[in-house]
Amino acid sequence: MKVRIVLNGGIRSCCSSYPPDLVREIVSGWLGDGDELEVIDRQQEKEWRPDALVSLAERYFQDAVYPAVYVDEKLATLGDIPDRESLLKLGSGQLAFGVTEKDILEAARRHGLLEKE
């Protein structure tokens, strides 16, 4: 399984923050020997560009879309990193996943950011 996590400077909550190196250390401990982990900090890696789905989500949710998590090149989650068990299930196919354009537009409508059709 290949996991790519795109951060916007790290992960911040009301009480703590997790810089990219710490995120890499924590998540790598969840993965097996044959798994790959790439952690990208978009603030540091200026050449990184969001794909079409992340760009669409950014249009409505700005920086709240980060972290963006890909599993085997497929966008798995936006705005959160799955817990260890869920991430392993995503990678093994036990848990269906994939953020779609429809998912993003529906979320934007639910939050009043896009007019209902």
C-alpha positions in Angstrom: 0.0 0.0 0.0 1.2 3.5 -0.8 0.0 6.3 1.4 0.4 9.9 0.6 -0.5 12.6 3.2 -0.6 16.2 2.1 -0.4 18.7 5.0 -0.7 22.4 5.2 2.1 23.0 7.7 1.1 20.1 9.9 -2.0 19.2 11.8 -3.4 21.7 14.4 -6.2 21.3 16.9 -7.3 23.5 19.7 -4.7 22.1 22.1 -1.8 20.8 20.1 0.0 20.7 16.8 1.7 17.9 14.9 4.5 19.0 12.5 5.0 16.9 9.3 7.9 15.0 10.8 5.8 13.8 13.7 2.9 12.9 11.4 5.4 10.8 9.3 6.7 9.1 12.4 3.3 8.3 13.8 1.7 7.0 10.6 4.8 5.0 9.5 4.4 3.1 12.8 1.0 1.9 11.5 2.3 0.6 8.2 3.9 -2.7 7.3 7.3 -3.3 5.9 6.2 -3.3 2.2 4.1 -0.1 2.6 5.2 3.3 1.4 4.5 6.6 3.1 5.0 10.0 1.6 4.2 13.1 3.7 4.1 16.4 1.8 3.9 19.8 3.5 2.5 22.1 0.8 3.9 25.1 2.7 7.4 23.7 2.3 7.1 21.9 -1.1 6.0 24.8 -3.3 6.1 22.6 -6.5 3.3 20.4 -5.2 0.0 21.1 -6.9 -3.4 19.9 -5.9 -5.2 17.5 -8.2 -8.6 18.4 -9.6 -10.6 17.0 -6.7 -8.5 18.8 -4.0 -8.6 22.0 -6.1 -12.4 21.7 -6.2 -12.6 21.1 -2.4 -10.3 24.1 -1.8 -12.7 26.3 -3.7 -15.4 25.7 -1.1 -13.5 24.7 2.0 -10.1 26.5 1.6 -7.4 25.0 3.9 -9.8 22.9 5.8 -9.4 20.2 3.2 -5.9 19.4 4.6 -4.7 16.9 5.4 -5.6 15.2 2.2 -4.9 11.4 2.3 -4.3 9.2 -0.7 -4.2 5.5 -0.6 -2.7 3.8 -3.7 -3.0 7.1 -5.7 -6.8 7.4 -4.9 -8.1 10.3 -2.8 -9.3 8.6 0.4 -10.1 11.5 2.8 -10.1 15.3 3.1 -9.6 17.2 6.4 -8.6 14.3 8.5 -6.2 11.3 8.7 -8.0 8.0 9.2 -7.1 6.1 12.4 -4.7 3.2 12.1 -7.4 0.5 11.8 -9.3 2.4 9.1 -6.2 3.2 7.1 -5.2 -0.5 7.1 -8.7 -1.5 6.0 -8.6 1.1 3.2 -5.3 -0.3 2.0 -6.4 -3.9 2.1 -9.7 -3.2 0.3 -11.8 -4.2 3.4 -13.2 -0.6 3.5 -14.5 1.1 0.3 -13.3 4.6 -0.2 -12.8 7.4 -2.6 -13.7 11.0 -2.5 -15.6 12.0 -5.6 -16.6 15.3 -7.2 -20.1 14.5 -6.2 -19.1 14.0 -2.6 -17.4 17.4 -2.5 -20.3 19.2 -4.1 -22.8 17.6 -1.8 -20.7 18.6 1.2 -20.6 22.2 -0.1 -24.4 22.2 -0.4 -24.9 20.9 3.1 -22.7 23.7 4.4 -24.6 26.3 2.4 -21.6 27.0 0.2 -23.3 26.0 -3.0 -26.8 26.5 -4.1 -29.1 23.5 -4.1 -30.2 22.4 -7.6 
